[in-house]
């Protein structure tokens, strides 16, 4: 058993994959918890696709793709907010329009600019190909966002659950919104290398939803979600190594399996462990025994 755990660590690409997997396993559930309690989980998927035009332009200009991806993602989130403020269009419709438009623009730019951008890696991730620079970048993003969440936890909590009250108390709502959108965008950029834009939403909401079924407080949800995210990343990387399957989908599938297990067997509200179901099963078993 110990050999199964240690043998892959003899390879540098596996050590790098586990390192970045642990970092995004911590980061994604923390940010995803806020998306879930605000009922904005799909916003992560929208921003993930909005970064494609920025990636294409920055790749063409030869600048750091982080800059282009960040600007493009923020622009997409502002466009959604602008459409909602200037019309009666609902949030889901604005997100659907922005998502499809930016993604189409990104694909078009890749063709027009003749970029040699690896779309498969962008869409599905390539965690086994990460470098130390990728790890350092992800570490910096993770540290900045976690420190910001720690410093402004009370303000974010107030903003998340009562925007009207937060505005009445004089909190800078627009600044908090911009900061949160920046955090979501940076989280997605940090996770693209590992799982890709198509699967990043699953890592954002999967571990957070699992912890949501187990705990009640937001800070507990973030903490437990981070633990679940780390476990899903580590197990997924090992499965991809031993079973020769793509690492990004493996991580997401492990996260989904953990969610289903908790959904079914959660002590407090699992589908198969609910008090009324257990009591009904006990009564049926008693009747069966008496009948015999």
URWO-V374598 format. One record per residue. N is the residue number from 0. OMEGA is omega in degrees with one decimal (999 if undefined). BURIAL is + if it has 24 or more other ideal C-beta (glycine too) atoms within 12 Angstrom, else -. Layout:
N/OMEGA/BURIAL ; N/OMEGA/BURIAL
This chain:
0/179.9/- ; 1/178.3/- ; 2/179.0/- ; 3/-179.7/- ; 4/-172.7/- ; 5/-174.9/- ; 6/178.6/- ; 7/-177.4/+ ; 8/177.1/- ; 9/179.4/- ; 10/-177.7/- ; 11/-177.9/- ; 12/177.7/+ ; 13/177.5/+ ; 14/178.1/- ; 15/-179.3/+ ; 16/179.3/+ ; 17/-179.5/+ ; 18/-178.7/+ ; 19/175.9/+ ; 20/177.9/+ ; 21/-178.6/+ ; 22/-179.7/+ ; 23/175.4/+ ; 24/175.7/+ ; 25/-172.0/+ ; 26/-173.4/+ ; 27/179.6/+ ; 28/179.0/+ ; 29/178.5/+ ; 30/-179.7/+ ; 31/178.2/+ ; 32/178.1/+ ; 33/177.8/+ ; 34/-177.0/+ ; 35/-177.0/+ ; 36/174.9/+ ; 37/-178.2/+ ; 38/-179.2/- ; 39/-174.5/+ ; 40/-178.0/+ ; 41/178.6/+ ; 42/177.8/+ ; 43/178.8/+ ; 44/179.6/+ ; 45/-178.9/+ ; 46/179.5/+ ; 47/178.7/+ ; 48/179.4/+ ; 49/-176.9/+ ; 50/-175.3/+ ; 51/177.6/+ ; 52/178.5/+ ; 53/176.9/+ ; 54/-178.2/+ ; 55/-178.4/+ ; 56/-179.3/+ ; 57/177.0/+ ; 58/-180.0/+ ; 59/-177.8/- ; 60/179.5/- ; 61/177.8/- ; 62/-178.8/- ; 63/-177.7/- ; 64/177.6/+ ; 65/-178.3/+ ; 66/-179.4/- ; 67/-179.3/+ ; 68/-179.7/+ ; 69/-179.5/+ ; 70/-179.3/+ ; 71/179.0/+ ; 72/178.5/+ ; 73/178.3/+ ; 74/178.2/+ ; 75/179.8/+ ; 76/177.3/+ ; 77/178.5/+ ; 78/177.1/+ ; 79/180.0/+ ; 80/-178.9/+ ; 81/178.6/- ; 82/-179.8/+ ; 83/-177.1/- ; 84/-175.3/- ; 85/-178.4/- ; 86/177.2/- ; 87/-179.5/- ; 88/180.0/- ; 89/-175.6/- ; 90/-177.0/+ ; 91/178.8/- ; 92/178.2/- ; 93/179.0/+ ; 94/179.9/+ ; 95/179.4/- ; 96/-178.9/+ ; 97/-179.7/+ ; 98/-176.8/+ ; 99/-178.2/- ; 100/-178.6/+ ; 101/-179.3/+ ; 102/177.2/+ ; 103/178.0/- ; 104/-180.0/+ ; 105/178.7/+ ; 106/178.7/- ; 107/-179.8/- ; 108/178.3/+ ; 109/-179.8/+ ; 110/-176.3/- ; 111/-177.9/- ; 112/179.9/- ; 113/177.7/- ; 114/173.9/+ ; 115/-179.3/- ; 116/-179.0/+ ; 117/-176.4/- ; 118/179.6/- ; 119/178.3/- ; 120/179.8/+ ; 121/-175.6/+ ; 122/-171.4/+ ; 123/176.6/+ ; 124/177.7/+ ; 125/-173.6/+ ; 126/-179.9/+ ; 127/179.7/+ ; 128/-177.7/+ ; 129/178.7/+ ; 130/178.0/- ; 131/176.6/- ; 132/177.2/- ; 133/-179.7/+ ; 134/179.0/+ ; 135/179.6/- ; 136/179.8/+ ; 137/178.3/+ ; 138/179.3/+ ; 139/179.1/- ; 140/-180.0/+ ; 141/-178.6/+ ; 142/-178.7/- ; 143/-177.3/- ; 144/-179.7/+ ; 145/177.3/+ ; 146/179.1/- ; 147/178.3/+ ; 148/178.7/+ ; 149/-176.2/- ; 150/-174.0/- ; 151/-176.4/+ ; 152/-177.5/- ; 153/178.7/- ; 154/178.4/+ ; 155/178.7/+ ; 156/178.6/+ ; 157/179.9/- ; 158/-176.1/+ ; 159/-172.7/+ ; 160/-177.8/- ; 161/-178.7/- ; 162/-179.8/- ; 163/178.1/- ; 164/178.7/- ; 165/177.8/+ ; 166/179.7/- ; 167/179.0/- ; 168/177.1/- ; 169/177.7/- ; 170/179.9/+ ; 171/-174.2/- ; 172/-177.8/+ ; 173/178.5/- ; 174/178.6/- ; 175/179.5/+ ; 176/179.1/+ ; 177/179.2/- ; 178/179.8/+ ; 179/177.5/+ ; 180/177.2/+ ; 181/179.6/+ ; 182/178.6/+ ; 183/-179.6/+ ; 184/179.3/+ ; 185/177.7/+ ; 186/179.1/+ ; 187/178.9/+ ; 188/179.9/+ ; 189/-175.3/+ ; 190/-175.4/+ ; 191/-177.5/+ ; 192/-175.4/+ ; 193/-172.4/+ ; 194/-180.0/+ ; 195/-174.0/+ ; 196/-177.5/+ ; 197/-175.7/+ ; 198/-174.4/+ ; 199/179.8/+ ; 200/179.1/+ ; 201/179.0/+ ; 202/177.2/+ ; 203/-172.6/+ ; 204/-175.5/+ ; 205/179.0/+ ; 206/179.2/+ ; 207/177.5/+ ; 208/178.3/+ ; 209/178.9/+ ; 210/178.5/+ ; 211/179.0/+ ; 212/-173.8/+ ; 213/-175.8/+ ; 214/-175.7/+ ; 215/-176.0/- ; 216/-177.2/- ; 217/-178.4/+ ; 218/174.5/- ; 219/179.0/- ; 220/179.3/+ ; 221/-178.4/+ ; 222/179.8/+ ; 223/177.1/+ ; 224/178.1/+ ; 225/178.3/+ ; 226/179.6/+ ; 227/178.5/+ ; 228/177.3/+ ; 229/-180.0/+ ; 230/-179.8/+ ; 231/-179.5/+ ; 232/-178.7/+ ; 233/-179.1/+ ; 234/-180.0/+ ; 235/179.2/+ ; 236/178.7/+ ; 237/178.5/+ ; 238/-179.9/+ ; 239/179.9/+ ; 240/-173.6/+ ; 241/-177.8/- ; 242/177.5/- ; 243/175.9/- ; 244/-179.5/- ; 245/-173.5/+ ; 246/-178.9/+ ; 247/176.6/+ ; 248/179.0/+ ; 249/178.4/+ ; 250/-178.9/+ ; 251/179.7/+ ; 252/176.7/+ ; 253/177.8/+ ; 254/180.0/+ ; 255/178.5/+ ; 256/177.7/+ ; 257/178.1/+ ; 258/-179.1/+ ; 259/178.2/- ; 260/178.8/- ; 261/178.8/+ ; 262/-178.4/- ; 263/-168.8/- ; 264/178.2/- ; 265/-177.6/- ; 266/-174.8/- ; 267/-175.7/- ; 268/179.4/- ; 269/-178.3/- ; 270/-177.6/- ; 271/-178.1/- ; 272/177.2/- ; 273/-176.9/- ; 274/-177.9/- ; 275/179.1/- ; 276/178.4/- ; 277/179.7/- ; 278/178.0/- ; 279/178.8/- ; 280/178.5/- ; 281/179.6/- ; 282/178.0/- ; 283/180.0/- ; 284/179.0/- ; 285/179.2/- ; 286/-179.8/- ; 287/-179.7/- ; 288/179.2/- ; 289/179.4/- ; 290/177.6/- ; 291/999/-
